[in-house]
Amino acid sequence: MPKMKTKSGAAKRFRVRPGGSIKCSHAYKRHILTKKSSKVKRQLRGVSSISKCDVDMVRAMLPYA
């Protein structure tokens, strides 16, 4: 049986933590930042975990993670 392929777009966007949860960065932080408040931009820093309903879908895209 051939090896399964990892979805390269998902590999760039998600990382699996040692505990098994999946981290991702926040959306809306790339451009058009002048009209966003400092509070919004500050809260979009860092990483977050994906929601529970998306875990199975992301794990299917990252078979070896």
All heavy atoms as TSV, in Angstrom:
chain	resi	resn	atom	element	x	y	z
A	1	MET	N	N	0.839	-1.184	0.000
A	1	MET	CA	C	0.000	0.000	0.000
A	1	MET	C	C	0.880	1.242	0.000
A	1	MET	O	O	1.861	1.312	0.754
A	1	MET	CB	C	-0.875	-0.025	1.246
A	1	MET	CG	C	-1.879	1.080	1.293
A	1	MET	SD	S	-3.087	0.759	2.580
A	1	MET	CE	C	-4.002	2.248	2.473
A	2	PRO	N	N	0.582	2.229	-0.839
A	2	PRO	CA	C	1.442	3.410	-0.904
A	2	PRO	C	C	1.298	4.275	0.343
A	2	PRO	O	O	0.327	4.165	1.093
A	2	PRO	CB	C	0.928	4.147	-2.143
A	2	PRO	CG	C	-0.461	3.688	-2.314
A	2	PRO	CD	C	-0.492	2.282	-1.833
A	3	LYS	N	N	2.302	5.107	0.524
A	3	LYS	CA	C	2.261	6.028	1.655
A	3	LYS	C	C	1.150	7.043	1.457
A	3	LYS	O	O	0.837	7.426	0.329
A	3	LYS	CB	C	3.588	6.755	1.789
A	3	LYS	CG	C	4.729	5.861	2.213
A	3	LYS	CD	C	5.940	6.663	2.586
A	3	LYS	CE	C	6.677	7.128	1.346
A	3	LYS	NZ	N	7.931	7.803	1.654
A	4	MET	N	N	0.566	7.498	2.569
A	4	MET	CA	C	-0.460	8.539	2.501
A	4	MET	C	C	0.213	9.882	2.367
A	4	MET	O	O	1.298	10.110	2.921
A	4	MET	CB	C	-1.321	8.502	3.764
A	4	MET	CG	C	-2.097	7.219	3.920
A	4	MET	SD	S	-2.878	7.094	5.523
A	4	MET	CE	C	-4.039	8.426	5.420
A	5	LYS	N	N	-0.413	10.770	1.631
A	5	LYS	CA	C	0.151	12.100	1.453
A	5	LYS	C	C	-0.428	13.068	2.478
A	5	LYS	O	O	-1.610	13.024	2.803
A	5	LYS	CB	C	-0.149	12.630	0.056
A	5	LYS	CG	C	0.721	12.037	-1.019
A	5	LYS	CD	C	0.585	12.834	-2.291
A	5	LYS	CE	C	1.561	12.331	-3.344
A	5	LYS	NZ	N	1.495	13.120	-4.577
A	6	THR	N	N	0.442	13.944	2.962
A	6	THR	CA	C	0.019	15.027	3.834
A	6	THR	C	C	-0.444	16.182	2.966
A	6	THR	O	O	0.186	16.502	1.961
A	6	THR	CB	C	1.203	15.482	4.710
A	6	THR	OG1	O	1.591	14.395	5.536
A	6	THR	CG2	C	0.835	16.664	5.570
A	7	LYS	N	N	-1.555	16.805	3.334
A	7	LYS	CA	C	-2.011	18.007	2.634
A	7	LYS	C	C	-1.054	19.130	2.982
A	7	LYS	O	O	-0.934	19.532	4.146
A	7	LYS	CB	C	-3.428	18.382	3.066
A	7	LYS	CG	C	-4.476	17.334	2.746
A	7	LYS	CD	C	-4.775	17.304	1.273
A	7	LYS	CE	C	-5.909	16.343	0.962
A	7	LYS	NZ	N	-6.164	16.229	-0.450
A	8	SER	N	N	-0.341	19.641	1.988
A	8	SER	CA	C	0.711	20.609	2.266
A	8	SER	C	C	0.162	21.916	2.814
A	8	SER	O	O	0.809	22.583	3.620
A	8	SER	CB	C	1.533	20.871	1.004
A	8	SER	OG	O	0.715	21.400	-0.021
A	9	GLY	N	N	-1.046	22.292	2.395
A	9	GLY	CA	C	-1.646	23.514	2.945
A	9	GLY	C	C	-1.941	23.377	4.421
A	9	GLY	O	O	-1.756	24.320	5.197
A	10	ALA	N	N	-2.385	22.198	4.839
A	10	ALA	CA	C	-2.656	21.965	6.252
A	10	ALA	C	C	-1.357	21.888	7.052
A	10	ALA	O	O	-1.306	22.335	8.197
A	10	ALA	CB	C	-3.452	20.681	6.423
A	11	ALA	N	N	-0.315	21.348	6.464
A	11	ALA	CA	C	0.963	21.243	7.154
A	11	ALA	C	C	1.546	22.619	7.449
A	11	ALA	O	O	2.261	22.802	8.438
A	11	ALA	CB	C	1.945	20.428	6.325
A	12	LYS	N	N	1.248	23.598	6.593
A	12	LYS	CA	C	1.732	24.956	6.823
A	12	LYS	C	C	0.923	25.685	7.888
A	12	LYS	O	O	1.406	26.636	8.484
A	12	LYS	CB	C	1.667	25.747	5.524
A	12	LYS	CG	C	2.568	25.230	4.436
A	12	LYS	CD	C	2.268	25.920	3.124
A	12	LYS	CE	C	2.977	25.243	1.967
A	12	LYS	NZ	N	2.593	25.812	0.662
A	13	ARG	N	N	-0.309	25.258	8.104
A	13	ARG	CA	C	-1.216	26.007	8.982
A	13	ARG	C	C	-1.372	25.423	10.375
A	13	ARG	O	O	-1.725	26.143	11.305
A	13	ARG	CB	C	-2.605	26.090	8.334
A	13	ARG	CG	C	-2.660	27.017	7.159
A	13	ARG	CD	C	-3.993	26.886	6.439
A	13	ARG	NE	N	-4.143	27.910	5.425
A	13	ARG	CZ	C	-3.641	27.864	4.213
A	13	ARG	NH1	N	-2.926	26.806	3.841
A	13	ARG	NH2	N	-3.830	28.834	3.352
A	14	PHE	N	N	-1.132	24.127	10.536
A	14	PHE	CA	C	-1.402	23.471	11.812
A	14	PHE	C	C	-0.170	22.745	12.317
A	14	PHE	O	O	0.630	22.236	11.537
A	14	PHE	CB	C	-2.534	22.451	11.665
A	14	PHE	CG	C	-3.810	23.027	11.121
A	14	PHE	CD1	C	-4.233	22.711	9.847
A	14	PHE	CD2	C	-4.584	23.878	11.879
A	14	PHE	CE1	C	-5.405	23.226	9.333
A	14	PHE	CE2	C	-5.757	24.408	11.383
A	14	PHE	CZ	C	-6.163	24.082	10.109
A	15	ARG	N	N	-0.038	22.692	13.653
A	15	ARG	CA	C	1.001	21.902	14.303
A	15	ARG	C	C	0.327	21.109	15.419
A	15	ARG	O	O	-0.544	21.623	16.116
A	15	ARG	CB	C	2.086	22.796	14.919
A	15	ARG	CG	C	2.912	23.573	13.897
A	15	ARG	CD	C	3.896	22.697	13.166
A	15	ARG	NE	N	4.690	23.442	12.201
A	15	ARG	CZ	C	4.394	23.564	10.922
A	15	ARG	NH1	N	3.295	23.007	10.444
A	15	ARG	NH2	N	5.166	24.235	10.102
A	16	VAL	N	N	0.775	19.868	15.596
A	16	VAL	CA	C	0.232	19.030	16.654
A	16	VAL	C	C	1.133	19.160	17.867
A	16	VAL	O	O	2.348	18.965	17.784
A	16	VAL	CB	C	0.135	17.559	16.192
A	16	VAL	CG1	C	-0.415	16.700	17.305
A	16	VAL	CG2	C	-0.755	17.459	14.965
A	17	ARG	N	N	0.548	19.489	18.999
A	17	ARG	CA	C	1.289	19.633	20.239
A	17	ARG	C	C	1.599	18.255	20.811
A	17	ARG	O	O	0.966	17.261	20.453
A	17	ARG	CB	C	0.462	20.438	21.236
A	17	ARG	CG	C	0.298	21.888	20.864
A	17	ARG	CD	C	-0.517	22.589	21.921
A	17	ARG	NE	N	-0.553	24.019	21.708
A	17	ARG	CZ	C	-1.662	24.745	21.759
A	17	ARG	NH1	N	-2.827	24.183	22.001
A	17	ARG	NH2	N	-1.608	26.051	21.566
A	18	PRO	N	N	2.573	18.181	21.727
A	18	PRO	CA	C	2.912	16.870	22.303
A	18	PRO	C	C	1.736	16.186	22.990
A	18	PRO	O	O	1.650	14.962	23.015
A	18	PRO	CB	C	4.013	17.203	23.314
A	18	PRO	CG	C	4.621	18.454	22.809
A	18	PRO	CD	C	3.520	19.218	22.144
A	19	GLY	N	N	0.816	16.949	23.534
A	19	GLY	CA	C	-0.344	16.365	24.188
A	19	GLY	C	C	-1.405	15.873	23.235
A	19	GLY	O	O	-2.355	15.228	23.648
A	20	GLY	N	N	-1.281	16.225	21.964
A	20	GLY	CA	C	-2.235	15.777	20.965
A	20	GLY	C	C	-3.164	16.857	20.455
A	20	GLY	O	O	-3.846	16.660	19.459
A	21	SER	N	N	-3.228	18.007	21.148
A	21	SER	CA	C	-4.076	19.081	20.646
A	21	SER	C	C	-3.404	19.739	19.445
A	21	SER	O	O	-2.191	19.614	19.247
A	21	SER	CB	C	-4.343	20.114	21.742
A	21	SER	OG	O	-3.137	20.721	22.151
A	22	ILE	N	N	-4.181	20.431	18.648
A	22	ILE	CA	C	-3.677	21.024	17.409
A	22	ILE	C	C	-3.735	22.528	17.532
A	22	ILE	O	O	-4.777	23.094	17.864
A	22	ILE	CB	C	-4.510	20.544	16.211
A	22	ILE	CG1	C	-4.433	19.023	16.115
A	22	ILE	CG2	C	-4.019	21.186	14.926
A	22	ILE	CD1	C	-5.363	18.419	15.114
A	23	LYS	N	N	-2.608	23.182	17.278
A	23	LYS	CA	C	-2.562	24.626	17.387
A	23	LYS	C	C	-2.576	25.261	16.003
A	23	LYS	O	O	-2.127	24.667	15.015
A	23	LYS	CB	C	-1.345	25.087	18.177
A	23	LYS	CG	C	-0.009	24.841	17.499
A	23	LYS	CD	C	1.117	25.367	18.353
A	23	LYS	CE	C	2.459	25.153	17.681
A	23	LYS	NZ	N	3.560	25.731	18.444
A	24	CYS	N	N	-3.094	26.480	15.945
A	24	CYS	CA	C	-3.128	27.246	14.708
A	24	CYS	C	C	-3.047	28.717	15.062
A	24	CYS	O	O	-3.230	29.105	16.220
A	24	CYS	CB	C	-4.409	26.955	13.924
A	24	CYS	SG	S	-5.892	27.444	14.786
A	25	SER	N	N	-2.745	29.540	14.086
A	25	SER	CA	C	-2.687	30.970	14.329
A	25	SER	C	C	-4.049	31.590	14.047
A	25	SER	O	O	-4.897	30.991	13.398
A	25	SER	CB	C	-1.611	31.613	13.450
A	25	SER	OG	O	-1.912	31.391	12.097
A	26	HIS	N	N	-4.232	32.792	14.540
A	26	HIS	CA	C	-5.499	33.483	14.371
A	26	HIS	C	C	-5.622	34.044	12.958
A	26	HIS	O	O	-4.625	34.391	12.319
A	26	HIS	CB	C	-5.608	34.635	15.363
A	26	HIS	CG	C	-5.738	34.193	16.773
A	26	HIS	ND1	N	-6.927	33.773	17.327
A	26	HIS	CD2	C	-4.819	34.089	17.766
A	26	HIS	CE1	C	-6.742	33.450	18.584
A	26	HIS	NE2	N	-5.457	33.627	18.886
A	27	ALA	N	N	-6.840	34.146	12.484
A	27	ALA	CA	C	-7.113	34.800	11.210
A	27	ALA	C	C	-7.256	36.308	11.437
A	27	ALA	O	O	-7.294	36.775	12.570
A	27	ALA	CB	C	-8.391	34.241	10.607
A	28	TYR	N	N	-7.336	37.063	10.346
A	28	TYR	CA	C	-7.562	38.523	10.360
A	28	TYR	C	C	-6.383	39.302	10.920
A	28	TYR	O	O	-6.564	40.373	11.480
A	28	TYR	CB	C	-8.844	38.878	11.146
A	28	TYR	CG	C	-10.051	38.133	10.677
A	28	TYR	CD1	C	-10.636	37.160	11.480
A	28	TYR	CD2	C	-10.593	38.370	9.425
A	28	TYR	CE1	C	-11.745	36.453	11.053
A	28	TYR	CE2	C	-11.700	37.674	8.979
A	28	TYR	CZ	C	-12.273	36.714	9.800
A	28	TYR	OH	O	-13.354	36.023	9.376
A	29	LYS	N	N	-5.173	38.787	10.789
A	29	LYS	CA	C	-4.004	39.500	11.313
A	29	LYS	C	C	-2.982	39.778	10.216
A	29	LYS	O	O	-1.847	40.126	10.503
A	29	LYS	CB	C	-3.366	38.664	12.435
A	29	LYS	CG	C	-2.297	39.372	13.257
A	29	LYS	CD	C	-2.877	40.409	14.161
A	29	LYS	CE	C	-1.906	41.420	14.692
A	29	LYS	NZ	N	-0.653	40.999	15.176
A	30	ARG	N	N	-3.345	39.637	8.933
A	30	ARG	CA	C	-2.372	39.754	7.856
A	30	ARG	C	C	-2.318	41.142	7.235
A	30	ARG	O	O	-1.247	41.676	6.991
A	30	ARG	CB	C	-2.688	38.727	6.755
A	30	ARG	CG	C	-2.482	37.301	7.176
A	30	ARG	CD	C	-1.031	37.024	7.424
A	30	ARG	NE	N	-0.817	35.631	7.777
A	30	ARG	CZ	C	0.339	35.124	8.147
A	30	ARG	NH1	N	1.383	35.901	8.235
A	30	ARG	NH2	N	0.445	33.860	8.462
A	31	HIS	N	N	-3.460	41.728	6.956
A	31	HIS	CA	C	-3.471	43.033	6.285
A	31	HIS	C	C	-4.730	43.774	6.699
A	31	HIS	O	O	-5.560	43.248	7.446
A	31	HIS	CB	C	-3.388	42.874	4.760
A	31	HIS	CG	C	-4.496	42.059	4.180
A	31	HIS	ND1	N	-5.635	42.599	3.649
A	31	HIS	CD2	C	-4.656	40.718	4.085
A	31	HIS	CE1	C	-6.437	41.616	3.231
A	31	HIS	NE2	N	-5.872	40.472	3.488
A	32	ILE	N	N	-4.848	45.022	6.246
A	32	ILE	CA	C	-5.918	45.945	6.630
A	32	ILE	C	C	-5.959	46.069	8.156
A	32	ILE	O	O	-6.991	45.897	8.795
A	32	ILE	CB	C	-7.293	45.517	6.056
A	32	ILE	CG1	C	-7.166	45.110	4.599
A	32	ILE	CG2	C	-8.291	46.667	6.162
A	32	ILE	CD1	C	-8.455	44.610	3.987
A	33	LEU	N	N	-4.795	46.340	8.730
A	33	LEU	CA	C	-4.700	46.431	10.180
A	33	LEU	C	C	-4.933	47.848	10.699
A	33	LEU	O	O	-5.084	48.030	11.909
A	33	LEU	CB	C	-3.324	45.939	10.637
A	33	LEU	CG	C	-3.011	44.480	10.331
A	33	LEU	CD1	C	-1.592	44.156	10.698
A	33	LEU	CD2	C	-3.978	43.565	11.029
A	34	THR	N	N	-4.961	48.837	9.811
A	34	THR	CA	C	-5.090	50.215	10.287
A	34	THR	C	C	-6.475	50.489	10.849
A	34	THR	O	O	-6.614	51.272	11.783
A	34	THR	CB	C	-4.801	51.204	9.145
A	34	THR	OG1	O	-5.639	50.881	8.034
A	34	THR	CG2	C	-3.357	51.134	8.733
A	35	LYS	N	N	-7.489	49.834	10.322
A	35	LYS	CA	C	-8.845	50.072	10.821
A	35	LYS	C	C	-9.210	49.188	12.003
A	35	LYS	O	O	-10.287	49.339	12.564
A	35	LYS	CB	C	-9.875	49.889	9.715
A	35	LYS	CG	C	-9.927	48.501	9.129
A	35	LYS	CD	C	-11.040	48.374	8.083
A	35	LYS	CE	C	-10.668	49.095	6.812
A	35	LYS	NZ	N	-11.638	48.817	5.726
A	36	LYS	N	N	-8.324	48.281	12.381
A	36	LYS	CA	C	-8.581	47.432	13.536
A	36	LYS	C	C	-7.997	48.089	14.783
A	36	LYS	O	O	-6.926	48.688	14.744
A	36	LYS	CB	C	-7.961	46.050	13.327
A	36	LYS	CG	C	-8.607	45.290	12.192
A	36	LYS	CD	C	-8.010	43.923	11.981
A	36	LYS	CE	C	-8.736	43.212	10.885
A	36	LYS	NZ	N	-7.954	42.997	9.707
A	37	SER	N	N	-8.694	47.952	15.883
A	37	SER	CA	C	-8.248	48.574	17.126
A	37	SER	C	C	-7.033	47.845	17.687
A	37	SER	O	O	-6.766	46.685	17.350
A	37	SER	CB	C	-9.371	48.584	18.148
A	37	SER	OG	O	-9.677	47.267	18.551
A	38	SER	N	N	-6.326	48.531	18.579
A	38	SER	CA	C	-5.162	47.919	19.212
A	38	SER	C	C	-5.569	46.716	20.034
A	38	SER	O	O	-4.833	45.726	20.110
A	38	SER	CB	C	-4.463	48.936	20.111
A	38	SER	OG	O	-3.993	50.011	19.344
A	39	LYS	N	N	-6.742	46.760	20.642
A	39	LYS	CA	C	-7.226	45.630	21.446
A	39	LYS	C	C	-7.431	44.396	20.585
A	39	LYS	O	O	-7.040	43.286	20.965
A	39	LYS	CB	C	-8.523	46.011	22.133
A	39	LYS	CG	C	-9.112	44.914	22.982
A	39	LYS	CD	C	-10.415	45.348	23.617
A	39	LYS	CE	C	-11.031	44.215	24.409
A	39	LYS	NZ	N	-12.287	44.619	25.031
A	40	VAL	N	N	-8.023	44.577	19.412
A	40	VAL	CA	C	-8.264	43.443	18.527
A	40	VAL	C	C	-6.946	42.855	18.052
A	40	VAL	O	O	-6.749	41.626	18.076
A	40	VAL	CB	C	-9.138	43.871	17.335
A	40	VAL	CG1	C	-9.177	42.794	16.274
A	40	VAL	CG2	C	-10.533	44.204	17.805
A	41	LYS	N	N	-6.018	43.713	17.645
A	41	LYS	CA	C	-4.732	43.220	17.159
A	41	LYS	C	C	-3.948	42.528	18.266
A	41	LYS	O	O	-3.276	41.525	18.025
A	41	LYS	CB	C	-3.925	44.371	16.571
A	41	LYS	CG	C	-4.512	44.898	15.279
A	41	LYS	CD	C	-3.636	45.950	14.653
A	41	LYS	CE	C	-3.864	47.297	15.303
A	41	LYS	NZ	N	-3.210	48.394	14.546
A	42	ARG	N	N	-4.046	43.004	19.474
A	42	ARG	CA	C	-3.369	42.380	20.608
A	42	ARG	C	C	-3.964	41.008	20.913
A	42	ARG	O	O	-3.249	40.049	21.208
A	42	ARG	CB	C	-3.459	43.292	21.826
A	42	ARG	CG	C	-2.728	42.795	23.048
A	42	ARG	CD	C	-2.699	43.843	24.139
A	42	ARG	NE	N	-4.033	44.185	24.607
A	42	ARG	CZ	C	-4.631	45.371	24.409
A	42	ARG	NH1	N	-4.014	46.326	23.729
A	42	ARG	NH2	N	-5.820	45.613	24.888
A	43	GLN	N	N	-5.278	40.890	20.819
A	43	GLN	CA	C	-5.916	39.611	21.104
A	43	GLN	C	C	-5.686	38.581	20.000
A	43	GLN	O	O	-5.859	37.384	20.243
A	43	GLN	CB	C	-7.419	39.820	21.313
A	43	GLN	CG	C	-7.723	40.530	22.609
A	43	GLN	CD	C	-9.190	40.859	22.764
A	43	GLN	OE1	O	-9.944	40.891	21.789
A	43	GLN	NE2	N	-9.594	41.131	23.988
A	44	LEU	N	N	-5.303	39.023	18.808
A	44	LEU	CA	C	-5.043	38.095	17.715
A	44	LEU	C	C	-3.613	37.565	17.723
A	44	LEU	O	O	-3.259	36.753	16.878
A	44	LEU	CB	C	-5.329	38.774	16.367
A	44	LEU	CG	C	-6.787	39.071	16.064
A	44	LEU	CD1	C	-6.902	39.846	14.768
A	44	LEU	CD2	C	-7.596	37.804	15.996
A	45	ARG	N	N	-2.785	38.033	18.660
A	45	ARG	CA	C	-1.420	37.526	18.754
A	45	ARG	C	C	-1.405	36.086	19.253
A	45	ARG	O	O	-2.355	35.621	19.859
A	45	ARG	CB	C	-0.620	38.371	19.733
A	45	ARG	CG	C	-0.148	39.673	19.205
A	45	ARG	CD	C	0.748	40.333	20.227
A	45	ARG	NE	N	0.684	41.778	20.072
A	45	ARG	CZ	C	0.804	42.642	21.059
A	45	ARG	NH1	N	0.979	42.226	22.296
A	45	ARG	NH2	N	0.740	43.935	20.833
A	46	GLY	N	N	-0.290	35.428	19.036
A	46	GLY	CA	C	-0.117	34.104	19.587
A	46	GLY	C	C	-0.868	33.034	18.811
A	46	GLY	O	O	-1.261	33.230	17.663
A	47	VAL	N	N	-1.071	31.911	19.451
A	47	VAL	CA	C	-1.712	30.772	18.806
A	47	VAL	C	C	-2.941	30.360	19.604
A	47	VAL	O	O	-3.095	30.716	20.764
A	47	VAL	CB	C	-0.749	29.570	18.668
A	47	VAL	CG1	C	0.403	29.913	17.758
A	47	VAL	CG2	C	-0.247	29.133	20.028
A	48	SER	N	N	-3.806	29.610	18.957
A	48	SER	CA	C	-4.993	29.075	19.616
A	48	SER	C	C	-5.139	27.609	19.217
A	48	SER	O	O	-4.441	27.121	18.332
A	48	SER	CB	C	-6.239	29.864	19.216
A	48	SER	OG	O	-6.472	29.727	17.840
A	49	SER	N	N	-6.042	26.937	19.880
A	49	SER	CA	C	-6.345	25.554	19.541
A	49	SER	C	C	-7.558	25.516	18.632
A	49	SER	O	O	-8.444	26.365	18.734
A	49	SER	CB	C	-6.627	24.746	20.807
A	49	SER	OG	O	-5.484	24.683	21.612
A	50	ILE	N	N	-7.606	24.536	17.752
A	50	ILE	CA	C	-8.761	24.426	16.873
A	50	ILE	C	C	-9.930	23.839	17.655
A	50	ILE	O	O	-9.748	23.192	18.691
A	50	ILE	CB	C	-8.450	23.583	15.612
A	50	ILE	CG1	C	-8.122	22.147	15.980
A	50	ILE	CG2	C	-7.317	24.196	14.826
A	50	ILE	CD1	C	-8.032	21.249	14.783
A	51	SER	N	N	-11.134	24.060	17.170
A	51	SER	CA	C	-12.315	23.581	17.872
A	51	SER	C	C	-12.422	22.063	17.761
A	51	SER	O	O	-11.855	21.434	16.864
A	51	SER	CB	C	-13.575	24.236	17.306
A	51	SER	OG	O	-13.700	23.945	15.936
A	52	LYS	N	N	-13.158	21.473	18.681
A	52	LYS	CA	C	-13.258	20.013	18.758
A	52	LYS	C	C	-13.901	19.419	17.511
A	52	LYS	O	O	-13.573	18.298	17.117
A	52	LYS	CB	C	-14.070	19.620	19.992
A	52	LYS	CG	C	-13.370	19.940	21.285
A	52	LYS	CD	C	-14.222	19.559	22.474
A	52	LYS	CE	C	-13.535	19.945	23.772
A	52	LYS	NZ	N	-14.386	19.635	24.934
A	53	CYS	N	N	-14.814	20.151	16.892
A	53	CYS	CA	C	-15.499	19.592	15.721
A	53	CYS	C	C	-14.579	19.530	14.501
A	53	CYS	O	O	-14.878	18.811	13.549
A	53	CYS	CB	C	-16.753	20.405	15.407
A	53	CYS	SG	S	-16.426	22.120	15.007
A	54	ASP	N	N	-13.457	20.254	14.507
A	54	ASP	CA	C	-12.537	20.252	13.373
A	54	ASP	C	C	-11.351	19.321	13.559
A	54	ASP	O	O	-10.557	19.145	12.633
A	54	ASP	CB	C	-12.015	21.674	13.129
A	54	ASP	CG	C	-13.112	22.622	12.688
A	54	ASP	OD1	O	-14.052	22.153	12.013
A	54	ASP	OD2	O	-13.028	23.814	13.016
A	55	VAL	N	N	-11.208	18.711	14.721
A	55	VAL	CA	C	-10.022	17.904	15.012
A	55	VAL	C	C	-9.913	16.720	14.065
A	55	VAL	O	O	-8.839	16.446	13.510
A	55	VAL	CB	C	-10.044	17.440	16.483
A	55	VAL	CG1	C	-8.957	16.418	16.734
A	55	VAL	CG2	C	-9.854	18.624	17.404
A	56	ASP	N	N	-11.004	15.994	13.849
A	56	ASP	CA	C	-10.948	14.814	12.986
A	56	ASP	C	C	-10.584	15.175	11.556
A	56	ASP	O	O	-9.824	14.454	10.893
A	56	ASP	CB	C	-12.290	14.086	13.008
A	56	ASP	CG	C	-12.592	13.474	14.362
A	56	ASP	OD1	O	-11.625	13.193	15.097
A	56	ASP	OD2	O	-13.781	13.284	14.680
A	57	MET	N	N	-11.102	16.301	11.068
A	57	MET	CA	C	-10.811	16.728	9.707
A	57	MET	C	C	-9.335	17.078	9.545
A	57	MET	O	O	-8.692	16.697	8.558
A	57	MET	CB	C	-11.692	17.937	9.356
A	57	MET	CG	C	-11.502	18.475	7.973
A	57	MET	SD	S	-12.616	19.833	7.584
A	57	MET	CE	C	-12.223	20.992	8.865
A	58	VAL	N	N	-8.762	17.779	10.522
A	58	VAL	CA	C	-7.356	18.173	10.433
A	58	VAL	C	C	-6.452	16.954	10.583
A	58	VAL	O	O	-5.438	16.833	9.900
A	58	VAL	CB	C	-7.042	19.256	11.483
A	58	VAL	CG1	C	-5.562	19.561	11.517
A	58	VAL	CG2	C	-7.824	20.512	11.190
A	59	ARG	N	N	-6.819	16.037	11.449
A	59	ARG	CA	C	-6.001	14.824	11.609
A	59	ARG	C	C	-5.987	13.975	10.341
A	59	ARG	O	O	-4.993	13.312	10.034
A	59	ARG	CB	C	-6.511	13.995	12.770
A	59	ARG	CG	C	-6.187	14.612	14.110
A	59	ARG	CD	C	-6.263	13.595	15.211
A	59	ARG	NE	N	-5.982	14.221	16.506
A	59	ARG	CZ	C	-4.763	14.456	16.963
A	59	ARG	NH1	N	-3.722	14.119	16.251
A	59	ARG	NH2	N	-4.591	15.012	18.130
A	60	ALA	N	N	-7.081	13.991	9.598
A	60	ALA	CA	C	-7.110	13.266	8.330
A	60	ALA	C	C	-6.172	13.916	7.307
A	60	ALA	O	O	-5.608	13.228	6.456
A	60	ALA	CB	C	-8.537	13.228	7.792
A	61	MET	N	N	-6.022	15.233	7.385
A	61	MET	CA	C	-5.127	15.931	6.458
A	61	MET	C	C	-3.676	15.791	6.848
A	61	MET	O	O	-2.785	15.987	6.022
A	61	MET	CB	C	-5.502	17.414	6.386
A	61	MET	CG	C	-6.832	17.671	5.714
A	61	MET	SD	S	-7.143	19.398	5.412
A	61	MET	CE	C	-7.773	19.910	6.980
A	62	LEU	N	N	-3.403	15.462	8.126
A	62	LEU	CA	C	-2.034	15.302	8.624
A	62	LEU	C	C	-1.862	13.866	9.139
A	62	LEU	O	O	-1.821	13.640	10.347
A	62	LEU	CB	C	-1.760	16.300	9.754
A	62	LEU	CG	C	-1.943	17.771	9.435
A	62	LEU	CD1	C	-1.854	18.600	10.695
A	62	LEU	CD2	C	-0.922	18.229	8.428
A	63	PRO	N	N	-1.733	12.896	8.260
A	63	PRO	CA	C	-1.734	11.493	8.716
A	63	PRO	C	C	-0.524	11.113	9.546
A	63	PRO	O	O	-0.598	10.181	10.337
A	63	PRO	CB	C	-1.780	10.707	7.410
A	63	PRO	CG	C	-1.231	11.615	6.385
A	63	PRO	CD	C	-1.622	12.993	6.801
A	64	TYR	N	N	0.604	11.788	9.407
A	64	TYR	CA	C	1.809	11.397	10.128
A	64	TYR	C	C	2.168	12.354	11.238
A	64	TYR	O	O	3.261	12.275	11.789
A	64	TYR	CB	C	2.979	11.266	9.152
A	64	TYR	CG	C	2.729	10.211	8.113
A	64	TYR	CD1	C	2.440	10.557	6.797
A	64	TYR	CD2	C	2.735	8.867	8.461
A	64	TYR	CE1	C	2.199	9.589	5.855
A	64	TYR	CE2	C	2.478	7.890	7.528
A	64	TYR	CZ	C	2.221	8.254	6.217
A	64	TYR	OH	O	1.961	7.284	5.294
A	65	ALA	N	N	1.276	13.270	11.600
A	65	ALA	CA	C	1.561	14.239	12.659
A	65	ALA	C	C	1.193	13.678	14.015
A	65	ALA	O	O	0.387	12.789	14.138
A	65	ALA	CB	C	0.787	15.526	12.392
